[in-house]
């Protein structure tokens, strides 16, 4: 995607700005860190978040439609048939008391 290239290029430019500020005789490392965060990370994070909002909304709508379709299929499916074997159709065992093993 083109957005990846733009993000990488902008972060590279801001990184070079920060390096120039850190290596300048009147610059500081703390100033370089603030430059990188305020000119690079914060704006890029905001722009990417806003640009990907339609994709997030679309994905959420698709998940909701898939959940509705699954619920519709589950309602239309026949109920499971009971069986004598325990835990075949999700029902508990017929024994109310658990079997006790003999000590040897």
C-alpha positions as CSV (number, residue, x, y, z in Angstrom):
1,X,0.0,0.0,0.0
2,X,1.0,3.5,-0.6
3,X,0.4,4.6,3.0
4,X,3.2,2.4,4.2
5,X,5.7,4.1,1.9
6,X,4.5,7.6,3.0
7,X,4.7,6.6,6.7
8,X,8.2,5.2,6.3
9,X,9.4,8.2,4.3
10,X,8.0,10.7,6.8
11,X,9.5,8.9,9.8
12,X,12.9,8.8,8.0
13,X,12.7,12.5,7.5
14,X,11.8,13.2,11.1
15,X,14.5,10.8,12.3
16,X,17.1,12.7,10.3
17,X,15.8,16.0,11.8
18,X,16.1,14.5,15.3
19,X,19.7,13.3,14.5
20,X,20.6,16.7,13.2
21,X,19.3,18.3,16.4
22,X,21.0,15.8,18.7
23,X,24.4,16.3,17.0
24,X,24.2,20.1,16.7
25,X,26.3,22.0,19.2
26,X,23.3,23.9,20.5
27,X,20.9,20.9,20.4
28,X,20.2,18.2,23.0
29,X,19.2,14.6,22.9
30,X,16.0,15.4,24.9
31,X,15.1,17.9,22.2
32,X,15.8,15.3,19.5
33,X,13.5,12.9,21.3
34,X,10.7,15.5,21.5
35,X,11.3,16.4,17.9
36,X,10.9,12.7,16.8
37,X,7.8,12.2,19.0
38,X,6.0,15.5,18.2
39,X,6.9,15.7,14.5
40,X,7.0,12.0,13.7
41,X,5.2,9.5,15.9
42,X,2.2,11.5,17.0
43,X,1.1,12.9,13.6
44,X,1.8,9.6,11.8
45,X,-0.2,7.7,14.4
46,X,-3.1,10.1,14.1
47,X,-3.1,10.1,10.3
48,X,-2.9,6.3,10.0
49,X,-5.7,5.9,12.6
50,X,-8.0,8.3,10.7
51,X,-7.2,6.8,7.3
52,X,-7.9,3.3,8.5
53,X,-11.2,4.2,10.1
54,X,-13.4,3.2,7.1
55,X,-11.6,-0.2,6.9
56,X,-12.3,-0.8,10.6
57,X,-15.9,0.2,10.2
58,X,-16.3,-2.1,7.2
59,X,-14.6,-5.1,9.0
60,X,-17.0,-4.5,12.0
61,X,-20.0,-4.5,9.7
62,X,-18.8,-7.8,8.1
63,X,-18.3,-9.4,11.5
64,X,-21.8,-8.4,12.5
65,X,-23.3,-9.8,9.3
66,X,-21.4,-13.0,9.8
67,X,-22.7,-13.3,13.4
68,X,-26.2,-12.7,12.3
69,X,-25.9,-15.4,9.5
70,X,-24.4,-17.9,12.0
71,X,-27.3,-17.2,14.4
72,X,-29.8,-17.7,11.5
73,X,-28.2,-21.0,10.5
74,X,-28.2,-22.2,14.2
75,X,-31.9,-21.3,14.5
76,X,-32.7,-23.2,11.2
77,X,-30.7,-26.3,12.1
78,X,-32.5,-29.2,13.6
79,X,-32.0,-29.8,17.3
80,X,-29.5,-32.5,18.2
81,X,-31.0,-35.9,18.9
82,X,-30.5,-37.3,22.4
83,X,-28.3,-40.3,22.7
84,X,-27.7,-42.9,25.4
85,X,-23.9,-42.3,25.2
86,X,-22.9,-39.4,27.5
87,X,-21.6,-36.2,26.1
88,X,-22.4,-37.1,22.5
89,X,-25.0,-34.3,22.0
90,X,-23.8,-32.1,24.9
91,X,-26.0,-33.6,27.6
92,X,-24.6,-34.7,31.0
93,X,-24.1,-38.3,31.9
94,X,-27.2,-40.2,33.3
95,X,-25.4,-41.2,36.5
96,X,-26.2,-38.9,39.4
97,X,-23.5,-40.3,41.5
98,X,-19.9,-40.6,40.3
99,X,-18.6,-44.2,40.3
100,X,-16.2,-45.1,43.1
101,X,-13.0,-47.1,42.4
102,X,-12.0,-49.9,44.7
103,X,-8.7,-49.5,46.5
104,X,-6.2,-52.2,45.8
